[in-house]
């Protein structure tokens, strides 16, 4: 999938530019850009559904992304785990955050 290449590249750029704020990373995960038709895989879905599934954040009337998770580890070994839950309308329903000190 092109979306995997896209998010990997976006994450690499964020790391290189030290742009690792959670809100920025969640924005990357909320990307709804669709692939061009010639870049879509042939999985047996309709072209319309294939295109909808090609975005990082999937948003259709009947299927889609319902949560996104960010896991970060700082230079002191502290790990933070943050998960956002979304409604079918892409509204943020809540967020949980856990931190583990090493």
Secondary structure, 3 states (H helix, E strand, C coil): CHHHHHHHHHHHHHHHCCCCCHHHHHHHHCCCCCCCHHHCCCCCCCHHHHHHHCCCCCECCCCECCEEEEEEECCCCCEEEEEEEECCCCCEEEEEEEEECC
